[in-house]
Amino acid sequence: MVHLMSPSILAIVLVVVVGFLWSYIHSRLTGAKKQPPGPRALPVIGHLHLLGNLPHQTLAHLAKKYGALMSLKLGSEPTIVVSSPEAAELILKTHDAIFATRPKLISTDYIYYGGKAVSFTPYGSYWRNVRKLCNMHLLGASKVESFAPIRRENLEMLIGSLRKSVAESEVVDLTLTLSQLLENITYKMVLGRNKDDEFDIMRLVAEGSVLAGAFNISDYVPYLRPLDLQGLERRLKAFSQEMDKLLEKILNEHDQEDGKAETRRNMNFIDTLVSLMNQPMNPNDEASYLVDRTNIKGMLMDMVLGAFETSATSVVWIFSELLRHPRVMKCVQEELESVIGMKRMVEETDLTKLNYLDMVIKETYRLHPVGPLLLPRESMEDIEIDRYHISKKTRIIVNTWAMGRDPKVWSSNVNEFLPERFASAEIDLKGHQFQLLPFGSGQRRCAGMQLGLTTVRLITAQLVHCFNWELPYGILPSDLDMTEKSGLAVPKANHLLAIPTSYRIFS
């Protein structure tokens, strides 16, 4: 008796067969040139089955066997994984111009308006123009400084709330508390308004972050895209429609203000962008692009995701390590007492004097980079690197998590949280040295680095200076759970709980 296949099963079988044939033909055509070493790939899916729930950890383990430049085949996409400072320098500095573009991802089209923002935009004249606009009008030092009153106001409100927690011996959910703080700051800084139910953009941002960080098999096996096997594209479409509706409503509000925003002393991001509407991004560039509503919405998504999630995740990891290491917490407090005194709170002008705090933040980023796999790059032409051939349109993944835990770079105590390792090392956070790359390096380094670092340093310093902290429920520092959770940023899997035990400032 003959049973006919259903159309959907037949389609999948055909896709697998075609994929297998293409993989075989492609390997025969490119096999003559020496590729970086890597594990044996399966037909069609390549090495996708090896990635696991936390790809940065899996790839770090594989790199120990196959080397700092490792070849993978993620579906139909040739990929090189970079896992050492020396290899990262070759990619991000020596040959930065070859690897300065981004691969096209399905989520980018929906979340960032077809790559109209900065982070995921392909390399070219549009990217140069929009990055220059952001650096000049949104993320420059003067703009970051202009938001100091917003950060201070929200921190003061948080300090007042935590003082009540001290009086009542309350356990504080620091993950939730810090997220709410960054949410309030982001609302005011980006949108110029307080959080309210009508414009609950952060609920959508949380969904966008999950979708942007989700592994979408259709990005790697494109002929599976029509099937949308994971349902991600349906979710992306729904997200895009709801977010666009909300952003249009916010922009319409600004339109009705009839230019009044331009007279404000400190314009927020949306004020600034609306004031540039229909103007050239760079009048001196031959390929001049006008600022339109789509550009503005794409840049707003970039700013909101960058300003909120990465900063909140960073501070939670820093506080987790401080609670695990009371000695280090005490050293930070002693520095604050020495530099600031105990009669006032920390000001942003104090931050450059806090050297030990800076070492703590560096050490946290070494062990817990918020983006352990830097945003992917793509080669724009064929190139030979370290005797290996890398073909045009090869994806590049830089594993900063692996580099931060390499004993050849950081010595045998690589798994210890030891801020003092940075006491004499000339290693900054700007990507000039390649042992530590939390914000990337080269042309595609994170444009919001200064804004993010200012926020992270201030919040950490303020909370450590104002309060003593301890773990609840008799949890020992050594028992604090440090499990990671996958996402665009990699946060702690479980919320961080702590008790502020005393208020330390005496005015």
Secondary structure as UniProt FT lines:
FT   HELIX           7..30
FT   TURN            31..32
FT   TURN            43..45
FT   HELIX           48..50
FT   HELIX           55..66
FT   STRAND          69..74
FT   TURN            75..76
FT   STRAND          77..82
FT   HELIX           85..89
FT   HELIX           90..94
FT   TURN            95..99
FT   HELIX           106..111
FT   TURN            112..115
FT   TURN            119..120
FT   HELIX           125..137
FT   HELIX           141..146
FT   HELIX           148..167
FT   TURN            168..169
FT   STRAND          172..173
FT   HELIX           174..186
FT   HELIX           187..191
FT   TURN            198..199
FT   HELIX           201..213
FT   HELIX           217..219
FT   HELIX           222..227
FT   TURN            229..230
FT   HELIX           232..256
FT   TURN            257..259
FT   HELIX           260..263
FT   HELIX           269..275
FT   TURN            276..278
FT   TURN            283..284
FT   HELIX           293..324
FT   HELIX           326..339
FT   HELIX           348..353
FT   HELIX           355..367
FT   STRAND          377..378
FT   STRAND          383..385
FT   TURN            386..387
FT   STRAND          388..390
FT   TURN            392..393
FT   STRAND          395..399
FT   HELIX           400..404
FT   HELIX           407..410
FT   TURN            412..415
FT   HELIX           419..422
FT   TURN            434..435
FT   TURN            438..439
FT   HELIX           442..444
FT   TURN            447..448
FT   HELIX           449..466
FT   STRAND          467..470
FT   TURN            473..474
FT   HELIX           477..479
FT   STRAND          497..503
//
